[in-house]
Amino acid sequence: MAGRRTLAAARVCHYTAGMTLSAQSPAPGAIGRSLWTRTGADRVGELTVGALLQRAAMLAPDTVALVEGVPDRDARRRWTYAELLADAERAARALLGRFAPGERIAVWANNIPEWLLLQTGAAAAGLTLVTVDPALRRDEVAHVLRRSEAAGVFLVREYRGNPMAETVTGLRAELPALRGAVLFEDWAEFVDTGDPALGLPVVSPCDAAQIQFTSGTTGLPKGAVLHHRGQVNSACLSYGELLGIRPGDPMVNVMPMFHTAGSVLATLSAIGTCATQVLQPWFDPALYLRLIEEERSILFGGVPTMLLATLDHPAMATTDTSSVRVALSGGATVPPALVRRVEATLGVPMGIIYAQTEASPAITMTAPYADSADDRATTLGRPLPAIDVAIMDPVDRRTPVLPGVVGELCTRGYHVMTGYVGDPEQTAAAVDDDGWLHTGDLASMDERGYCRIEGRLKEMIIRGGENVFPREIEDVLLGHPDIADVAVVGVPDELWGEQVGAAVRLREGAVPDEAALVAWGRERLAPHKVPRVWRFVDSFPTTTSGKIRKHLIAADMVDSAQDPREWQ
């Protein structure tokens, strides 16, 4: 099995190599099925993340590449592309003093410039970067570090009350592969340990660039191994091209760097176009608006929750947004009303991107400048260049359905992950023998190739653009001595897209205590995974085979709720 998956990984990375491809993809209606075949495969570049940065430094050495988006304007550090490359290569040499090419190192921090320096330095050193959500708690981060076999971790001491350095210290005995930890406050001293004369290794576009953990059908997060070729092209053929980014364009990156939206789409598209990335350290709508005005951002973007919070902020009315040329959202269902509101407020077109971590991540996107207002508001656009997208029959999962018919959205091409680290069975379940990545999302495709998401095969909850899987939360709650059984579901919410809801059956004699259960969850889960909606029940609705009918539980929570905003 392991050998077969290794060969499959090679096929995925070189999927377009040596194949005859049409210059123009036929519309789905022309072939009678919801299948979009590749176009523009000749534009897929064979670049690594390190080579992409070298290219930018050669083309625009004096252009500002990175701005530290802290509130104090005078305190914002800035790097030109020449400086960014030099610092990345210094970091690479320091890394090679402790780690060998091919090893994995983790990063556990919020959006700070050193995060990006580590990302580009690791890429140049041939190391694989394991990205870790700074909201994760002890058991969650232990799973990520253990499964990835990270040899080192770079981290901030604490973030928003999460004692990260203390957590790592306590985990060292449980993680034999972890040889060292470096605090970012000691970053300058660390990079000084590198040998300036040390040569950097040759890195292949098919080498692993990152491992990003995402929830899946087994409940525990799975680590998607993403290669350089997939990440570089995904960013440059989506964000970079369709948004019309030009050299020197400032763009505020408000997306978390541990997510592909932050470290891949936003970061690599900026490098690929020689634009200026303004890295916001945390999401705050007032700071976001300030950075847009002061740094003259051409982009207004974020998951729907971020955009709503920004539009509703009192400072929105007085902020100078005249520099903004385009808006963008994704990561969760984007209501048509939000698209129209953004466009009306800012007077610019808006794009929607559909992505999945396992796809490096971009799959489809609307064209802000070319698509109609209706398509921009109600569809996910068409497949991005050089990839296949099909809407498969949800039963056999292999036969493309007719245009307009709902099925499972699948994709194939250069962008598909190598696999899940240490999990060949889940890899085989996600990527079939023909190279199709099964997203688990229900969608439809019209005769023109425009896609719409209709629902999910998975039970995954998407809250504010972040994936939350019920089983992980259920396992934690079942550890509470008062809980006999629990069912976790997604509950629709106008602001967050979905909230986490939990229906709880208590043990005999136990007294309902929502505050105690919330406290239990907060000690063991990231804050966004802790249920906001609670129901105490005597029994669950079940099928004849005994399976809990979660859709009925979710419907009951919606019907009995007083005000969705009370859930936050």
FIMIDO-641411 format. One record per residue (C-alpha): residue in three letters; residue number from 0; z, x, y. Coordinates in pm, whole numbers, always signed. Example, Ala and Ser with C-alpha at 12.3 -4.5 7.8 and 13.67 -1.06 7.14 Angstrom:
! FIMIDO-641411
midren,gutor,zz,xx,yy
ALA,0,+780,+1230,-450
SER,1,+714,+1367,-106
END
This chain:
! FIMIDO-641411
midren,gutor,zz,xx,yy
MET,0,+0,+0,+0
ALA,1,+94,+277,+246
GLY,2,-232,+458,+190
ARG,3,-435,+142,+235
ARG,4,-265,+66,+567
THR,5,-329,+421,+686
LEU,6,-701,+377,+621
ALA,7,-692,+37,+789
ALA,8,-529,+194,+1094
ALA,9,-813,+444,+1121
ARG,10,-1068,+164,+1098
VAL,11,-893,-25,+1375
CYS,12,-893,+269,+1613
HIS,13,-1259,+351,+1552
TYR,14,-1372,-7,+1508
THR,15,-1667,+16,+1744
ALA,16,-1781,+363,+1644
GLY,17,-2116,+388,+1469
MET,18,-2192,+17,+1483
THR,19,-2494,-155,+1633
LEU,20,-2372,-395,+1900
SER,21,-2558,-651,+2104
ALA,22,-2573,-593,+2476
GLN,23,-2489,-957,+2542
SER,24,-2250,-1171,+2341
PRO,25,-2387,-1510,+2237
ALA,26,-2197,-1813,+2363
PRO,27,-1989,-1975,+2088
GLY,28,-2200,-2290,+2100
ALA,29,-2513,-2089,+2021
ILE,30,-2375,-1990,+1683
GLY,31,-2192,-2317,+1623
ARG,32,-1848,-2159,+1591
SER,33,-1560,-2046,+1814
LEU,34,-1646,-1679,+1772
TRP,35,-1704,-1438,+2059
THR,36,-1860,-1113,+1945
ARG,37,-1833,-786,+2130
THR,38,-2027,-697,+2439
GLY,39,-2007,-381,+2645
ALA,40,-1874,-165,+2363
ASP,41,-2057,+133,+2513
ARG,42,-1803,+123,+2795
VAL,43,-1505,+194,+2569
GLY,44,-1377,+537,+2671
GLU,45,-1237,+799,+2437
LEU,46,-945,+895,+2662
THR,47,-578,+963,+2608
VAL,48,-313,+870,+2865
GLY,49,-282,+1239,+2953
ALA,50,-657,+1277,+2999
LEU,51,-664,+966,+3217
LEU,52,-409,+1123,+3451
GLN,53,-597,+1455,+3453
ARG,54,-913,+1269,+3550
ALA,55,-735,+1091,+3837
ALA,56,-585,+1417,+3963
MET,57,-931,+1574,+3962
LEU,58,-1097,+1281,+4142
ALA,59,-822,+1202,+4394
PRO,60,-566,+1485,+4406
ASP,61,-429,+1393,+4749
THR,62,-417,+1015,+4697
VAL,63,-66,+874,+4662
ALA,64,-20,+783,+4296
LEU,65,+341,+665,+4276
VAL,66,+595,+522,+4520
GLU,67,+957,+458,+4431
GLY,68,+1001,+100,+4548
VAL,69,+1368,+111,+4653
PRO,70,+1490,-108,+4942
ASP,71,+1536,+180,+5189
ARG,72,+1186,+264,+5308
ASP,73,+1287,+613,+5421
ALA,74,+1434,+691,+5079
ARG,75,+1120,+610,+4880
ARG,76,+996,+914,+4689
ARG,77,+618,+956,+4669
TRP,78,+385,+1154,+4443
THR,79,+18,+1233,+4494
TYR,80,-198,+1246,+4184
ALA,81,-190,+1625,+4190
GLU,82,+191,+1617,+4208
LEU,83,+219,+1351,+3939
LEU,84,+5,+1554,+3700
ALA,85,+203,+1871,+3770
ASP,86,+536,+1694,+3710
ALA,87,+405,+1524,+3397
GLU,88,+293,+1856,+3251
ARG,89,+626,+2017,+3341
ALA,90,+795,+1733,+3155
ALA,91,+559,+1784,+2859
ARG,92,+655,+2152,+2829
ALA,93,+1025,+2069,+2848
LEU,94,+980,+1805,+2580
LEU,95,+798,+2051,+2354
GLY,96,+1101,+2278,+2379
ARG,97,+1300,+2016,+2189
PHE,98,+1052,+1801,+1999
ALA,99,+736,+1857,+1798
PRO,100,+406,+1673,+1854
GLY,101,+404,+1353,+1654
GLU,102,+778,+1290,+1690
ARG,103,+913,+981,+1863
ILE,104,+1137,+970,+2167
ALA,105,+1290,+656,+2319
VAL,106,+1328,+555,+2681
TRP,107,+1607,+316,+2778
ALA,108,+1605,+251,+3150
ASN,109,+1491,+21,+3426
ASN,110,+1183,+92,+3640
ILE,111,+1246,+436,+3785
PRO,112,+987,+707,+3859
GLU,113,+1130,+926,+3584
TRP,114,+1032,+655,+3334
LEU,115,+667,+709,+3427
LEU,116,+706,+1088,+3432
LEU,117,+848,+1070,+3080
GLN,118,+565,+838,+2970
THR,119,+291,+1069,+3096
GLY,120,+476,+1382,+2987
ALA,121,+523,+1250,+2635
ALA,122,+155,+1158,+2621
ALA,123,+54,+1510,+2720
ALA,124,+295,+1657,+2464
GLY,125,+159,+1445,+2179
LEU,126,+487,+1254,+2143
THR,127,+518,+880,+2083
LEU,128,+726,+691,+2338
VAL,129,+953,+415,+2205
THR,130,+1022,+168,+2485
VAL,131,+1361,-5,+2492
ASP,132,+1462,-309,+2698
PRO,133,+1758,-208,+2921
ALA,134,+1912,-551,+2856
LEU,135,+1959,-481,+2483
ARG,136,+2311,-454,+2345
ARG,137,+2454,-223,+2081
ASP,138,+2321,-376,+1760
GLU,139,+1982,-448,+1914
VAL,140,+1924,-95,+2040
ALA,141,+2056,+46,+1712
HIS,142,+1784,-147,+1527
VAL,143,+1513,-11,+1760
LEU,144,+1628,+351,+1736
ARG,145,+1682,+332,+1361
ARG,146,+1353,+164,+1274
SER,147,+1150,+393,+1502
GLU,148,+1334,+705,+1377
ALA,149,+1356,+825,+1735
ALA,150,+1443,+1194,+1756
GLY,151,+1567,+1166,+2115
VAL,152,+1650,+910,+2378
PHE,153,+1626,+931,+2758
LEU,154,+1840,+680,+2942
VAL,155,+2029,+576,+3252
ARG,156,+2406,+580,+3233
GLU,157,+2434,+205,+3285
TYR,158,+2228,-82,+3416
ARG,159,+2359,-414,+3544
GLY,160,+2687,-371,+3362
ASN,161,+2533,-257,+3034
PRO,162,+2718,+67,+2935
MET,163,+2412,+239,+2789
ALA,164,+2538,+599,+2773
GLU,165,+2859,+480,+2610
THR,166,+2657,+276,+2361
VAL,167,+2438,+570,+2258
THR,168,+2740,+795,+2219
GLY,169,+2895,+542,+1986
LEU,170,+2576,+512,+1781
ARG,171,+2507,+881,+1720
ALA,172,+2688,+890,+1385
GLU,173,+2479,+595,+1261
LEU,174,+2143,+746,+1357
PRO,175,+2079,+1070,+1165
ALA,176,+1727,+1107,+1308
LEU,177,+1856,+1107,+1667
ARG,178,+1902,+1472,+1765
GLY,179,+1971,+1437,+2134
ALA,180,+2016,+1218,+2439
VAL,181,+1929,+1303,+2800
LEU,182,+2053,+1109,+3101
PHE,183,+1791,+1058,+3370
GLU,184,+2047,+1176,+3625
ASP,185,+1996,+1520,+3461
TRP,186,+1616,+1491,+3460
ALA,187,+1556,+1777,+3708
GLU,188,+1764,+2016,+3500
PHE,189,+1587,+1903,+3183
VAL,190,+1232,+1968,+3309
ASP,191,+1340,+2312,+3433
THR,192,+1397,+2413,+3069
GLY,193,+1024,+2407,+2995
ASP,194,+825,+2727,+2946
PRO,195,+551,+2734,+3217
ALA,196,+331,+2948,+2991
LEU,197,+348,+2705,+2699
GLY,198,+12,+2552,+2607
LEU,199,-13,+2176,+2557
PRO,200,-139,+2036,+2225
VAL,201,-469,+1861,+2167
VAL,202,-404,+1486,+2155
SER,203,-647,+1240,+1997
PRO,204,-727,+897,+2145
CYS,205,-627,+755,+1805
ASP,206,-282,+913,+1816
ALA,207,+15,+684,+1873
ALA,208,+107,+659,+2241
GLN,209,+388,+405,+2226
ILE,210,+594,+189,+1994
GLN,211,+682,-139,+2160
PHE,212,+921,-375,+1986
THR,213,+840,-742,+1980
SER,214,+993,-1032,+1793
GLY,215,+809,-1161,+1490
THR,216,+821,-1390,+1193
THR,217,+1106,-1204,+1023
GLY,218,+1343,-1258,+1316
LEU,219,+1427,-895,+1388
PRO,220,+1202,-720,+1642
LYS,221,+908,-529,+1493
GLY,222,+774,-206,+1643
ALA,223,+403,-227,+1722
VAL,224,+241,+118,+1715
LEU,225,-13,+136,+1998
HIS,226,-265,+420,+2028
HIS,227,-397,+588,+2343
ARG,228,-748,+448,+2302
GLY,229,-626,+90,+2289
GLN,230,-389,+119,+2583
VAL,231,-623,+307,+2818
ASN,232,-919,+79,+2763
SER,233,-713,-240,+2765
ALA,234,-582,-155,+3111
CYS,235,-905,-26,+3258
LEU,236,-1131,-302,+3122
SER,237,-899,-584,+3231
TYR,238,-679,-525,+3535
GLY,239,-881,-243,+3679
GLU,240,-1222,-405,+3662
LEU,241,-1165,-778,+3701
LEU,242,-915,-739,+3985
GLY,243,-1153,-513,+4177
ILE,244,-898,-234,+4226
ARG,245,-1023,+51,+4445
PRO,246,-899,+410,+4492
GLY,247,-591,+420,+4712
ASP,248,-517,+47,+4678
PRO,249,-138,-5,+4680
MET,250,-6,-236,+4407
VAL,251,+356,-333,+4361
ASN,252,+445,-318,+3991
VAL,253,+729,-563,+3939
MET,254,+687,-592,+3561
PRO,255,+940,-410,+3341
MET,256,+814,-77,+3215
PHE,257,+946,-136,+2861
HIS,258,+684,-412,+2839
THR,259,+310,-353,+2797
ALA,260,+249,-541,+3123
GLY,261,+443,-278,+3316
SER,262,+376,+52,+3141
VAL,263,+23,-21,+3018
LEU,264,-165,-280,+3222
ALA,265,-14,-212,+3564
THR,266,+49,+162,+3525
LEU,267,-266,+274,+3345
SER,268,-497,+54,+3550
ALA,269,-357,+216,+3864
ILE,270,-414,+565,+3722
GLY,271,-758,+469,+3591
THR,272,-871,+351,+3935
CYS,273,-682,+617,+4137
ALA,274,-478,+341,+4299
THR,275,-120,+363,+4430
GLN,276,+153,+216,+4212
VAL,277,+466,+100,+4392
LEU,278,+728,+82,+4117
GLN,279,+993,-183,+4187
PRO,280,+1321,-84,+4013
TRP,281,+1427,-439,+3928
PHE,282,+1300,-786,+4001
ASP,283,+1434,-937,+4322
PRO,284,+1206,-1172,+4516
ALA,285,+1330,-1052,+4856
LEU,286,+1263,-689,+4765
TYR,287,+927,-783,+4615
LEU,288,+818,-950,+4938
ARG,289,+945,-656,+5141
LEU,290,+747,-408,+4932
ILE,291,+432,-620,+4955
GLU,292,+458,-618,+5335
GLU,293,+572,-260,+5391
GLU,294,+351,-91,+5130
ARG,295,+53,-328,+5193
SER,296,+10,-436,+4831
ILE,297,-327,-583,+4740
LEU,298,-176,-766,+4440
PHE,299,+64,-1059,+4410
GLY,300,+158,-1075,+4044
GLY,301,+417,-1139,+3780
VAL,302,+511,-1384,+3508
PRO,303,+535,-1748,+3626
THR,304,+913,-1731,+3669
MET,305,+878,-1437,+3908
LEU,306,+604,-1604,+4110
LEU,307,+803,-1928,+4144
ALA,308,+1113,-1739,+4257
THR,309,+907,-1549,+4514
LEU,310,+725,-1854,+4647
ASP,311,+1054,-2043,+4681
HIS,312,+1237,-1758,+4854
PRO,313,+1320,-1816,+5223
ALA,314,+1158,-1483,+5318
MET,315,+820,-1600,+5189
ALA,316,+743,-1788,+5509
THR,317,+796,-1483,+5732
THR,318,+648,-1211,+5510
ASP,319,+315,-1056,+5610
THR,320,+101,-1097,+5297
SER,321,-231,-1033,+5471
SER,322,-292,-723,+5255
VAL,323,-299,-928,+4933
ARG,324,-651,-972,+4794
VAL,325,-581,-1117,+4453
ALA,326,-303,-1276,+4246
LEU,327,-235,-1250,+3873
SER,328,-5,-1400,+3614
GLY,329,+44,-1418,+3238
GLY,330,+309,-1351,+2977
ALA,331,+388,-1722,+2947
THR,332,+213,-2052,+2998
VAL,333,+87,-2064,+3357
PRO,334,+77,-2425,+3484
PRO,335,-240,-2518,+3673
ALA,336,-20,-2640,+3958
LEU,337,+122,-2289,+3999
VAL,338,-225,-2133,+4014
ARG,339,-331,-2380,+4281
ARG,340,-10,-2331,+4477
VAL,341,-47,-1951,+4480
GLU,342,-410,-1972,+4588
ALA,343,-330,-2222,+4863
THR,344,-29,-2026,+4990
LEU,345,-192,-1684,+4996
GLY,346,-556,-1780,+5041
VAL,347,-669,-1551,+4758
PRO,348,-808,-1614,+4408
MET,349,-576,-1588,+4109
GLY,350,-639,-1459,+3760
ILE,351,-459,-1538,+3435
ILE,352,-436,-1284,+3154
TYR,353,-362,-1369,+2792
ALA,354,-211,-1078,+2605
GLN,355,-3,-980,+2306
THR,356,+184,-655,+2250
GLU,357,+2,-596,+1922
ALA,358,-331,-605,+2111
SER,359,-241,-321,+2353
PRO,360,-207,-597,+2504
ALA,361,-499,-771,+2684
ILE,362,-721,-1021,+2500
THR,363,-869,-1269,+2751
MET,364,-863,-1298,+3127
THR,365,-1006,-1518,+3398
ALA,366,-1225,-1347,+3656
PRO,367,-1060,-1416,+3994
TYR,368,-1375,-1358,+4197
ALA,369,-1635,-1501,+3958
ASP,370,-1477,-1797,+3780
SER,371,-1457,-2145,+3930
ALA,372,-1130,-2278,+4072
ASP,373,-1099,-2515,+3777
ASP,374,-1150,-2239,+3519
ARG,375,-900,-2017,+3701
ALA,376,-637,-2292,+3690
THR,377,-690,-2445,+3346
THR,378,-817,-2170,+3114
LEU,379,-728,-1821,+2997
GLY,380,-1077,-1699,+3072
ARG,381,-1310,-1531,+2828
PRO,382,-1254,-1238,+2592
LEU,383,-1242,-898,+2756
PRO,384,-1523,-646,+2699
ALA,385,-1582,-481,+2362
ILE,386,-1357,-701,+2149
ASP,387,-1401,-994,+1911
VAL,388,-1212,-1319,+1954
ALA,389,-1225,-1608,+1710
ILE,390,-1042,-1937,+1678
MET,391,-972,-1953,+1306
ASP,392,-898,-2252,+1089
PRO,393,-515,-2261,+1087
VAL,394,-511,-2337,+713
ASP,395,-740,-2071,+564
ARG,396,-702,-1839,+871
ARG,397,-1047,-1689,+804
THR,398,-1308,-1946,+909
PRO,399,-1394,-1987,+1279
VAL,400,-1367,-2352,+1386
LEU,401,-1616,-2545,+1597
PRO,402,-1603,-2509,+1976
GLY,403,-1329,-2724,+2124
VAL,404,-1135,-2747,+1797
VAL,405,-781,-2611,+1790
GLY,406,-705,-2321,+1557
GLU,407,-533,-1982,+1549
LEU,408,-654,-1729,+1805
CYS,409,-744,-1401,+1634
THR,410,-886,-1082,+1780
ARG,411,-1043,-762,+1649
GLY,412,-1153,-435,+1803
TYR,413,-1044,-109,+1961
HIS,414,-728,-267,+2106
VAL,415,-552,-375,+1786
MET,416,-231,-190,+1698
THR,417,-212,+67,+1420
GLY,418,+60,-143,+1257
TYR,419,+431,-215,+1262
VAL,420,+639,+99,+1221
GLY,421,+804,+115,+880
ASP,422,+687,-233,+784
PRO,423,+363,-235,+581
GLU,424,+417,-591,+458
GLN,425,+441,-737,+809
THR,426,+147,-521,+914
ALA,427,-66,-666,+636
ALA,428,+44,-1017,+734
ALA,429,-53,-961,+1098
VAL,430,-381,-768,+1055
ASP,431,-603,-882,+769
ASP,432,-844,-672,+563
ASP,433,-1129,-752,+802
GLY,434,-936,-611,+1097
TRP,435,-846,-946,+1255
LEU,436,-512,-955,+1435
HIS,437,-359,-1299,+1385
THR,438,-173,-1385,+1705
GLY,439,+7,-1691,+1573
ASP,440,-103,-1885,+1883
LEU,441,-293,-2210,+1863
ALA,442,-591,-2218,+2095
SER,443,-935,-2361,+2154
MET,444,-1258,-2208,+2284
ASP,445,-1530,-2402,+2462
GLU,446,-1906,-2348,+2435
ARG,447,-1894,-2090,+2715
GLY,448,-1622,-1879,+2552
TYR,449,-1336,-1990,+2778
CYS,450,-1007,-2020,+2590
ARG,451,-706,-2247,+2622
ILE,452,-369,-2206,+2452
GLU,453,-261,-2527,+2283
GLY,454,+69,-2423,+2126
ARG,455,+214,-2171,+1880
LEU,456,+219,-2138,+1506
LYS,457,+532,-1934,+1548
GLU,458,+867,-2069,+1655
MET,459,+892,-1798,+1917
ILE,460,+1042,-1899,+2250
ILE,461,+891,-1753,+2568
ARG,462,+1150,-1748,+2845
GLY,463,+1035,-1602,+3175
GLY,464,+759,-1408,+3001
GLU,465,+993,-1254,+2742
ASN,466,+962,-1337,+2372
VAL,467,+1277,-1469,+2205
PHE,468,+1291,-1541,+1834
PRO,469,+1534,-1810,+1709
ARG,470,+1635,-1646,+1384
GLU,471,+1780,-1339,+1554
ILE,472,+2000,-1564,+1771
GLU,473,+2092,-1786,+1477
ASP,474,+2208,-1485,+1278
VAL,475,+2436,-1377,+1562
LEU,476,+2582,-1724,+1615
LEU,477,+2641,-1773,+1244
GLY,478,+2874,-1476,+1262
HIS,479,+3114,-1683,+1474
PRO,480,+3402,-1811,+1259
ASP,481,+3378,-2167,+1396
ILE,482,+3005,-2218,+1327
ALA,483,+2891,-2365,+997
ASP,484,+2522,-2394,+1081
VAL,485,+2297,-2360,+1383
ALA,486,+1938,-2428,+1483
VAL,487,+1789,-2249,+1785
VAL,488,+1487,-2403,+1960
GLY,489,+1288,-2369,+2279
VAL,490,+1347,-2631,+2545
PRO,491,+1082,-2676,+2819
ASP,492,+1190,-2568,+3165
GLU,493,+994,-2586,+3491
LEU,494,+1119,-2251,+3622
TRP,495,+1149,-2032,+3311
GLY,496,+879,-2191,+3096
GLU,497,+1134,-2236,+2818
GLN,498,+1508,-2206,+2779
VAL,499,+1695,-2119,+2462
GLY,500,+1874,-2417,+2311
ALA,501,+2120,-2421,+2022
ALA,502,+2229,-2716,+1810
VAL,503,+2556,-2625,+1642
ARG,504,+2740,-2777,+1344
LEU,505,+3101,-2661,+1353
ARG,506,+3326,-2588,+1060
GLU,507,+3577,-2857,+973
GLY,508,+3866,-2857,+1217
ALA,509,+3692,-2644,+1480
VAL,510,+3687,-2771,+1838
PRO,511,+3366,-2753,+2047
ASP,512,+3401,-2466,+2294
GLU,513,+3073,-2384,+2468
ALA,514,+3227,-2112,+2685
ALA,515,+3357,-1928,+2377
LEU,516,+3015,-1940,+2210
VAL,517,+2843,-1816,+2525
ALA,518,+3090,-1525,+2542
TRP,519,+3023,-1447,+2175
GLY,520,+2648,-1438,+2239
ARG,521,+2675,-1227,+2553
GLU,522,+2862,-956,+2364
ARG,523,+2589,-929,+2101
LEU,524,+2261,-1034,+2263
ALA,525,+2054,-952,+2568
PRO,526,+2135,-1206,+2843
HIS,527,+1800,-1386,+2821
LYS,528,+1857,-1457,+2450
VAL,529,+2192,-1634,+2496
PRO,530,+2143,-2014,+2465
ARG,531,+2157,-2210,+2791
VAL,532,+2147,-2554,+2626
TRP,533,+2411,-2645,+2367
ARG,534,+2449,-2950,+2146
PHE,535,+2729,-3006,+1896
VAL,536,+2611,-3215,+1601
ASP,537,+2749,-3348,+1276
SER,538,+2421,-3295,+1089
PHE,539,+2060,-3187,+1140
PRO,540,+1744,-3393,+1090
THR,541,+1570,-3252,+781
THR,542,+1256,-3292,+576
THR,543,+1272,-3414,+217
SER,544,+1278,-3050,+107
GLY,545,+1582,-2981,+323
LYS,546,+1413,-2789,+607
ILE,547,+1552,-2854,+954
ARG,548,+1308,-3045,+1175
LYS,549,+1345,-2832,+1486
HIS,550,+1094,-3026,+1693
LEU,551,+1321,-3330,+1677
ILE,552,+1619,-3123,+1789
ALA,553,+1420,-2987,+2084
ALA,554,+1302,-3336,+2179
ASP,555,+1660,-3466,+2171
MET,556,+1772,-3184,+2400
VAL,557,+1501,-3270,+2650
ASP,558,+1574,-3643,+2641
SER,559,+1949,-3597,+2691
ALA,560,+1931,-3329,+2960
GLN,561,+2031,-3428,+3313
ASP,562,+1857,-3156,+3511
PRO,563,+1666,-2861,+3358
ARG,564,+1780,-2634,+3641
GLU,565,+2140,-2680,+3531
TRP,566,+2051,-2478,+3222
GLN,567,+1996,-2149,+3402
END
